[in-house]
Amino acid sequence: MKALEINLENTTAELLTITSVNLTGPYALTLTFTTGERRVVNFEPFLRRSHHPDIQAYLDPLRFQQFELIDGNVNWNDYDLIFPVADLYSGTVI
């Protein structure tokens, strides 16, 4: 965790972006960042914990797979679902 804190402190928000994204599971994405590091982020726990129907709609695997990489971030349905890049970099979404 200490190394992650150091990396985030040395990387400004403008520079920390996602350069590529690949679906690696029903609700998991492998993200590559401008730092060259890769993270696998599993969104399933977040989606299952949510009580909001607009978020739960992404439990449909086909809907979840309809993401785009826009301006260095993963985006679903014109910003219907989006997460801070720093959270994705840490590998956790809450």
LINCOR-V995631 format. One record per pair of residues at least 12 apart in sequence whose C-alpha atoms are under 8 Angstrom apart, sorted by the first residue. I is the first residue (numbers start at 0). GAP is how many residues later the second one is. Records with the same first field share a line. If there is no record, write none. Layout:
I->GAP, GAP
//
This chain:
3->86
7->78
12->73
14->19
15->17, 18, 19, 69, 70
16->16, 17, 54, 55, 56, 68
17->13, 14, 15, 16, 51, 54, 55, 56, 67
18->12, 13, 14, 15, 53
19->12, 13, 49
20->48, 53
22->42
23->16
25->35, 38
26->15, 16, 17, 32, 34, 37
27->12, 13, 14, 15, 16
28->12, 13
32->56
38->49, 50, 51, 52
39->51
40->47, 50, 51, 52
41->50
42->50
43->15
45->47, 48
46->12
54->26
63->12
72->12
//
